[in-house]
Amino acid sequence: MDKIRIFDTTLRDGEQAPGCSMSFSDKIKIAKQLELLKVDVIEAGFAMASEGDFKSVKAIADCIQNASVASLSRALPKDIDRAYEALKNAKNPLIHTFLATSDIHLQYKLRMTREEVLEQTKKMVEYAYSLTGNVEFSAEDASRTDKDYLCRVVETAIKAGASVVNIPDTVGYSTPQEMYNLIEYLMGNVSNMDKAILSVHCHNDLGMAVANSLMSVKAGARQIEGTINGLGERAGNAAIEEIAMALKTRADEYKLYTDIDTTKIYSTSRLVSIATGKSVQVNKAIVGENAFAHEAGIHQHGMMQNRETYEIMRPEDVGMPKSRMILGKHSGKHALQDRFEELGFVLDKEAMAELFVKFKAVADRKRVVDDRDLEALVLAKGDSSIMHFKLDRFVVNSGDTITSTANIRLMIDGKKKEEVATGDGPIGASFRALEILTGIEFKLESYHINAVTEGEDAQGMVDVRLMIQGKSYHGRSVSTDIIDASIRACLNALNNAHNNV
């Protein structure tokens, strides 16, 4: 069977989804998790887009050992230079440069002729190749490009040094049969196609990104680009978890394979969901809450007789918790670490020590700490090394006959700083006190609370998004005390803002 390379663009295209910006520390966590998932390429960002993107691409390039690290760049010298600067220390760097090829993009966006695009493709791929020797070229809006002209573009890019040529369905316009026909046409009409890998990058505007990708590999493509949970511009990208499990479950149909460690799919999905603050829909294939749930009596009866009557995959195949291990205040560090590893989280000693303290605090408040509590703890963990503002203590008073007040004390640069503020409710008072203490003015864009588990002692996960000087910053925290979680989530966002100044 032929191998299909998996190119993950969660950190670039996925982050471009509205409201899905990620903090620096979240990006590093996700990149390391993608390495555990065994994707072939991690597109770490768009180095030219901002100083923050440059820093995160560079940090990921510096720490990833087993996957190629890519940065997107327009087909311009300054973009390619910036990408190379961020990637130069990577073990296996990849410059991913792109240029639109459809007539509508040439006329209205680029204002270039077809011949000018061919010449620009040649020059910029040659230039990128001179820096790294590892170049991917994308023909933006390829699915709406004249086929014969697209063949000329692909041929030019390969001749200039591209080892991968990507055919994006940029606006999610194609159907599965159209993508099959296009890839088949390129495979048969590009004279030097045997010298490069043909890749596809399908968007989900008509809900066919995964189907389009799978039909493309049937026609000869050998790389699929996508994101975890299908995140991305507009309706998103092809979901990598669906691609991987389709190829694995229906190997009889596709006769293709990936190197993806499918047992890491669920933990990776959860990490991305928490980092972006975007919940996965309950009926989402592979990783949704109901993906392996059975309520109808006839289904339950069938499952009791033979699991395969209603399940074509096992939950453990994707790393989904198959049982709930009972952990409580008497549990030790080793039992906790074993359970984290079973859930797909690999933690160093420092992180484990910090989480053990938090686990004990939760266990003192709850009779049973289950898998979802543990996931919430590890996924909401901040990077203590970059916490400029640290919560020392708080006291909040509120009621229907008094004005809400919050007394909060922070540790800032090793010194204690305390403030009392009032507000419309305990959260409003707390956030006002934090604004005064940190000296950072912000507008609360969104505030969400989700129960992690059931019952009166459930942990609540608080997600906040703050607008600070025209930029949006995300923060989160978990606690059985919602005010505690809210204060810590707000501080998390303020630390992200402080670290991006």
C-alpha positions in Angstrom: 0.0 0.0 0.0 1.1 3.6 -0.7 1.6 6.0 2.1 -0.4 9.2 2.3 1.5 12.1 3.9 -0.5 14.2 6.3 0.2 17.9 6.3 -1.3 19.6 9.3 -2.2 23.3 9.1 -4.1 23.7 12.4 -1.7 26.3 13.6 -1.9 28.3 10.4 -5.2 27.8 8.5 -7.0 26.6 11.6 -6.0 29.7 13.5 -7.4 31.8 10.7 -10.9 30.7 11.7 -12.8 33.7 13.3 -12.2 33.7 17.1 -9.6 30.8 17.0 -6.4 32.7 17.7 -4.1 30.8 20.0 -1.5 31.9 22.6 2.2 31.2 22.1 2.2 28.5 24.8 -0.9 26.9 23.2 0.8 26.7 19.8 3.9 25.0 21.3 1.7 22.5 23.1 -0.3 21.7 20.0 2.9 21.4 17.9 4.3 18.8 20.3 1.0 16.9 20.4 0.9 16.9 16.6 4.4 15.4 16.7 3.1 12.6 19.0 0.2 12.2 16.5 2.9 11.6 13.9 1.8 14.0 11.2 4.4 14.4 8.5 4.3 18.2 8.2 3.4 20.8 10.8 2.6 24.2 9.2 3.5 26.3 12.2 2.2 29.6 10.9 2.6 32.5 8.5 5.9 34.0 9.6 5.4 37.3 7.7 1.9 37.9 9.1 3.1 39.3 12.5 5.9 39.3 15.0 3.9 36.9 17.1 3.6 34.4 14.2 7.3 34.7 13.5 8.2 33.9 17.1 5.9 30.9 17.3 7.1 29.5 14.0 10.7 29.8 15.1 10.0 28.3 18.5 8.2 25.3 16.9 11.0 24.9 14.3 13.5 24.8 17.1 11.8 22.1 19.2 10.2 19.7 16.7 12.4 16.7 15.8 10.3 14.1 14.0 8.1 16.2 11.6 8.9 18.7 8.9 8.0 22.3 10.0 6.6 24.6 7.4 5.9 28.3 7.2 3.5 29.7 4.6 4.7 32.6 2.5 3.4 34.6 -0.4 5.5 34.3 -3.6 7.4 37.4 -2.7 11.1 37.7 -1.7 10.4 39.4 1.6 7.9 36.7 2.7 10.3 33.9 1.7 13.1 35.5 3.6 11.0 35.8 6.7 9.9 32.2 6.5 13.5 31.0 6.1 14.6 33.1 9.0 12.0 31.5 11.2 12.7 28.0 9.9 16.5 27.9 9.5 17.1 26.0 12.7 14.5 23.3 12.0 15.6 19.7 11.6 13.5 19.5 8.4 12.4 23.0 7.3 9.8 23.5 4.5 9.0 26.8 2.8 5.4 26.7 1.6 4.9 29.5 -1.0 1.7 30.2 -2.9 0.3 32.2 -5.8 -3.2 32.3 -7.2 -3.8 30.8 -10.6 -7.5 31.1 -11.4 -8.6 33.8 -13.9 -10.9 35.4 -11.3 -8.0 35.8 -8.9 -5.6 37.0 -11.6 -8.0 39.7 -12.8 -9.4 41.0 -9.5 -6.8 40.2 -6.9 -3.4 40.0 -8.5 -4.0 42.1 -11.6 -1.4 39.9 -13.4 -1.5 37.9 -16.7 -1.1 34.2 -16.9 2.5 34.6 -18.2 3.4 36.9 -15.4 2.2 34.3 -12.9 4.2 31.6 -14.5 7.3 33.8 -14.4 6.7 34.7 -10.7 6.2 31.1 -9.8 9.5 30.1 -11.5 11.5 32.9 -9.8 10.1 32.5 -6.3 10.2 28.7 -6.2 13.8 28.9 -7.4 14.6 31.5 -4.7 13.0 29.5 -1.9 14.8 26.3 -3.1 18.1 28.1 -3.0 17.5 28.7 0.8 16.2 25.4 1.9 16.1 22.8 -0.9 12.7 21.8 0.5 9.8 23.8 -1.1 6.1 23.3 -1.5 4.2 25.4 -4.1 0.4 26.0 -3.9 -1.6 27.1 -6.8 -4.3 29.0 -5.0 -7.8 28.5 -6.3 -6.5 25.6 -8.4 -9.9 23.9 -8.6 -11.3 26.9 -10.5 -8.2 27.2 -12.8 -8.1 26.3 -16.4 -6.8 22.7 -16.5 -4.2 23.1 -19.2 -2.9 26.4 -17.7 -2.7 24.6 -14.3 -0.6 21.9 -15.9 1.8 24.6 -17.0 2.0 26.1 -13.6 2.6 22.8 -11.9 5.2 21.8 -14.4 7.0 25.2 -13.9 7.0 24.9 -10.1 8.4 21.4 -10.2 11.1 22.4 -12.7 12.1 25.3 -10.4 12.6 23.0 -7.5 9.3 22.3 -5.8 9.2 18.8 -4.3 5.5 19.1 -3.4 2.8 20.8 -5.5 -0.4 21.5 -3.8 -3.8 21.7 -5.5 -6.2 23.7 -3.2 -9.9 23.7 -3.5 -9.6 27.1 -1.9 -13.3 28.1 -1.8 -14.7 24.6 -1.3 -16.4 24.7 -4.7 -15.5 21.3 -6.2 -17.3 18.0 -5.9 -15.6 14.6 -5.3 -15.8 13.6 -8.9 -14.4 16.9 -10.1 -11.5 16.6 -7.8 -10.8 13.1 -9.0 -10.9 14.2 -12.6 -8.6 17.2 -11.9 -6.0 15.1 -10.1 -6.2 12.4 -12.7 -5.7 15.0 -15.5 -2.6 16.5 -13.8 -1.1 13.1 -13.1 -1.5 12.3 -16.8 -0.6 15.6 -18.4 2.2 17.2 -16.3 5.4 15.9 -18.0 7.5 16.0 -14.8 4.8 14.9 -12.3 6.9 11.9 -11.3 9.5 14.3 -9.7 7.2 15.7 -7.1 4.4 14.8 -4.7 0.9 16.0 -5.6 -1.0 17.4 -2.6 -4.6 18.5 -2.0 -6.0 21.1 0.4 -9.8 21.1 0.4 -12.1 23.5 2.1 -15.5 22.5 3.5 -17.9 25.3 2.2 -20.2 22.6 0.7 -19.4 20.0 3.3 -17.3 17.9 1.0 -13.7 18.6 2.1 -13.1 15.1 3.4 -14.8 13.4 0.4 -12.9 15.6 -2.0 -9.6 14.7 -0.3 -10.3 11.0 -0.4 -11.2 11.0 -4.0 -8.1 13.0 -4.8 -5.8 10.3 -3.3 -7.7 7.7 -5.3 -6.7 9.6 -8.4 -3.0 9.8 -7.4 -2.5 12.5 -4.9 -0.1 11.4 -2.1 -0.5 14.2 0.5 -3.6 15.5 2.2 -3.6 18.9 4.0 -6.1 19.5 6.7 -6.7 20.5 10.3 -7.7 19.0 13.6 -11.5 19.2 14.2 -11.7 20.6 10.6 -10.9 24.2 11.8 -10.2 26.9 9.2 -11.4 29.8 7.1 -15.2 30.0 6.7 -16.6 26.4 7.0 -13.1 25.0 7.7 -10.8 22.4 6.2 -10.7 18.7 5.7 -10.7 17.1 9.2 -7.5 15.1 9.7 -9.1 12.8 12.2 -11.7 11.8 9.6 -9.1 11.3 6.9 -6.9 9.1 9.1 -9.8 6.9 10.3 -11.4 6.6 6.9 -8.1 5.3 5.4 -7.6 3.0 8.3 -11.1 1.7 8.7 -11.6 1.3 4.9 -8.1 0.1 3.9 -9.9 -2.5 1.8 -11.3 0.3 -0.3 -8.4 2.8 -0.5 -5.4 0.5 -0.1 -3.5 3.4 1.4 -2.1 4.2 4.8 -0.9 7.1 7.0 1.7 7.1 9.8 -0.9 8.7 12.2 -1.0 7.2 15.7 -4.8 7.1 15.8 -4.8 6.5 19.6 -3.7 10.1 20.0 -6.6 11.6 17.9 -9.0 12.2 20.8 -6.4 14.0 23.1 -5.2 16.1 20.2 -8.8 17.1 19.3 -9.5 18.0 22.9 -6.3 20.1 23.2 -7.2 22.1 20.1 -10.7 22.5 21.2 -9.6 23.9 24.6 -6.9 26.1 23.1 -9.2 27.8 20.7 -12.3 27.9 22.9 -14.3 26.2 20.2 -16.3 23.1 21.3 -16.6 20.1 19.0 -20.2 19.5 17.9 -21.6 16.5 19.8 -22.3 14.5 16.6 -18.9 15.2 15.0 -17.4 12.1 13.3 -14.6 10.4 15.2 -14.2 12.8 18.1 -17.7 14.1 19.0 -19.3 13.3 22.3 -21.9 11.1 20.6 -19.5 9.4 18.2 -19.5 6.2 20.2 -22.8 6.7 22.2 -25.8 4.5 21.8 -29.2 5.4 23.2 -31.8 3.6 21.1 -32.8 0.3 22.7 -32.3 -1.8 19.5 -28.8 -0.4 19.2 -28.0 -1.1 22.8 -29.2 -4.6 22.5 -27.1 -5.1 19.4 -24.0 -3.7 21.1 -24.5 -6.1 24.0 -24.6 -9.0 21.7 -21.7 -7.9 19.4 -20.0 -4.5 19.3 -19.6 -4.6 15.6 -23.4 -4.5 15.0 -23.3 -0.7 15.5 -19.7 0.3 15.7 -17.2 0.2 12.8 -14.4 1.5 15.1 -13.6 1.1 18.7 -13.4 4.2 20.9 -9.9 3.1 22.1 -8.7 3.2 18.4 -8.9 7.0 18.6 -7.9 7.3 22.2 -11.3 8.1 23.5 -11.8 7.1 27.2 -13.5 3.7 27.3 -13.9 3.7 31.1 -13.7 6.1 34.0 -11.0 5.3 36.5 -11.9 6.4 40.0 -9.4 8.8 41.4 -9.8 10.7 44.6 -7.9 12.6 47.3 -6.1 9.4 48.5 -4.7 8.6 45.0 -1.0 9.0 44.4 1.1 10.7 41.8 2.0 7.5 39.9 -1.7 6.5 39.5 -2.4 10.0 38.3 0.5 10.0 35.8 -0.5 6.6 34.5 -4.0 7.9 33.8 -2.8 11.0 32.1 -0.7 8.8 29.8 -3.6 6.6 29.1 -5.6 9.7 28.0 -2.7 10.6 25.6 -1.0 13.3 27.6 2.8 13.2 28.0 3.9 15.4 30.8 7.4 16.3 32.1 8.2 16.2 35.8 7.6 19.9 36.4 4.2 19.8 34.7 3.2 16.7 36.5 4.2 18.2 39.9 2.1 21.3 39.2 -0.9 19.2 38.0 -0.7 16.9 41.0 -1.2 19.9 43.4 -4.2 21.0 41.3 -5.6 17.5 41.2 -5.4 17.3 45.0 -7.2 20.6 45.3 -10.0 19.3 43.1 -10.1 16.0 44.9 -10.6 17.8 48.2 -13.7 19.4 46.7 -15.1 16.4 44.8 -15.7 12.8 45.8 -14.6 11.4 42.5 -12.3 13.0 39.9 -13.0 11.4 36.5 -11.3 11.5 33.1 -13.1 14.7 32.0 -11.9 16.4 35.1 -8.3 15.3 34.4 -8.5 16.4 30.7 -9.8 19.8 31.9 -6.9 20.2 34.3 -4.1 19.4 31.9 -5.7 21.3 29.0 -6.3 24.4 31.0 -2.8 24.4 32.5 -1.0 27.7 31.8 2.8 28.0 31.3 4.0 29.2 34.7 7.3 30.3 33.2 5.5 33.1 31.3 3.0 34.1 33.9 3.8 37.7 34.7 0.6 38.2 36.8 0.0 35.5 39.3 -3.1 35.2 41.6 -2.1 35.2 45.3 -5.6 35.4 46.9 -9.1 36.9 46.4 -12.2 37.7 48.5 -15.5 38.5 46.7 -18.7 39.8 48.4 -22.0 39.9 46.5 -25.7 39.8 47.1 -29.0 41.3 46.0 -28.9 44.0 48.6 -25.2 45.1 48.4 -22.8 46.3 45.7 -20.5 43.5 44.6 -16.9 44.0 45.7 -13.7 42.1 44.9 -10.5 42.2 46.9 -7.7 40.6 44.8 -4.0 40.3 45.5 -1.6 39.4 42.7 2.1 38.6 42.6 3.8 40.9 40.0 7.5 40.7 39.6 7.8 39.0 43.0 5.9 41.7 44.8 2.4 41.6 46.2 -0.1 44.1 44.9 -3.7 44.4 46.2 -6.8 46.2 44.9 -10.4 46.5 45.9 -13.0 47.2 43.2 -16.8 47.3 42.8 -18.8 46.2 39.8 -22.1 44.8 38.5 -21.9 41.4 40.0 -18.9 39.4 41.4 -17.4 38.8 38.0 -17.6 42.4 37.0 -16.0 43.5 40.2 -13.3 41.0 39.9 -12.4 41.9 36.4 -12.4 45.6 37.3 -9.9 44.9 40.1 -7.7 42.9 37.6 -7.8 45.8 35.2 -6.6 48.2 37.8 -3.9 45.8 39.2 -2.4 45.0 35.8 -2.8 48.4 34.2 -4.2 46.8 31.1 -7.5 48.2 29.9 -9.7 45.6 28.2 -13.2 45.0 26.9 -14.8 41.6 27.6 -15.7 40.2 24.2 -17.0 36.8 25.3 -17.5 34.9 28.5 -18.5 31.2 28.5 -18.9 28.7 31.3 -19.2 24.9 30.6 -19.6 22.2 33.2 -16.8 19.7 32.8 -18.8 16.9 34.5 -22.2 16.4 36.0 -23.4 17.0 39.6 -23.2 19.8 42.2 -19.5 19.3 42.6 -18.7 19.6 38.9 -15.8 21.6 37.7 -16.6 24.6 35.5 -14.4 25.6 32.6 -14.5 29.3 32.0 -13.4 30.7 28.6 -13.0 34.5 28.2 -11.9 36.6 25.2 -10.6 40.1 25.9 -10.2 42.9 23.4 -7.0 44.8 24.2 -5.7 47.6 21.9 -7.6 46.2 18.9 -6.4 42.6 19.4 -8.3 39.7 20.8 -6.8 37.5 23.6 -8.1 34.2 24.9 -7.9 32.8 28.4 -9.3 29.8 30.2 -9.3 28.1 33.6 -11.2 25.4 35.5 -12.3 25.1 39.1 -15.3 23.9 41.1 -15.6 27.6 42.1 -16.8 29.6 39.1 -15.5 33.0 40.4 -12.0 31.4 41.0 -12.1 30.0 37.4 -13.2 33.4 36.0 -10.5 35.3 37.7 -7.8 32.9 36.6 -9.2 32.8 33.0 -9.1 36.6 32.8 -5.5 36.6 34.2 -4.5 34.0 31.6 -5.7 36.3 28.8 -4.0 39.3 30.4 -0.7 37.3 30.6 -1.1 36.4 27.0 -1.6 40.1 26.2 1.4 41.1 28.3 3.7 38.6 26.6 2.7 39.8 23.2 3.5 43.4 23.7 
